[in-house]
Amino acid sequence: QNPHCEPIENSPETAHRPPTSSFPANVVHQVKNNLVFRSKWAELNGAMGDLGTYIPIVLALTLAKDLNLGTTLIFTGLYNIATGALYGVPMPVQPMKSIAAVAISNQNFGIPEAMAAGICTAGILFVLGVTGLMQLVYKLIPLSVVRGIQLAQGLSFAMTAVKYIKNVQNFSKSKS
């Protein structure tokens, strides 16, 4: 091919470029590009990794705080489909795991408080993402702080599970 010629519209060189027309056309092109399976093993691996953390947290919230499991699973699924189509990957929101840990381990933290915390978290992440301040936050917070929060969250889950088994479960009488 002659390097001085314009690329053909449907050639492999133009396949990864979004159309230069309007906003809706760009979004449609991006969704089409994101819905292409590039590696089935990577998709399966990512899905199983998310389920391994998501399902236990949702089930614990359902047991501890009477969370409506059906509504939660439906809207989480719709959210993951939408973010997967728009951005290429479903976006897990890690702060929600911390909110769930507090909700499970604290008796005074109910579903309305968890919902309010989720809305505030979404607002803060939206502002940080739109303004570009997320990169600044990423540079300012050391990795050791993030790992410490993750460790504390894991220990909180473990202690809550031990308390639940000790106080609620009665295995000698087959009560669960």
C-alpha angles and dihedrals in degrees: 000000000000110000091212094060124092113255116257112258097242097034124121089255091064097038094091097043118094116233114267096221122088139337097259091050090051091051092048091050091048092049091049090049093047094049093061111105107230098175122009092197092053091049092049092046092051093047093051092047092054093046091051091064102027102052097051091048094048092045091049090051090048092053097040102038107019093248113182100249097192095053092044094052094045095051093041089053093049091047092050092048092050095047091043091053095045101038104023096246133053107254116231111204105218097192089065089066089057091048089051091050091054092045092051097044098040118069093203094053107088137173095279090054091047090051092049091048090050093051091048091047091050091050093050093046090048093052092045091049097045095046095044092239091124089083090053092050089048090054095044100049112071120226090241090064091051091048091048091053090049091050092049091049092051092048090049090053091047094050091048090052092050091049091048093051092044098046107026106028118072106186094175090065094037090244117149 
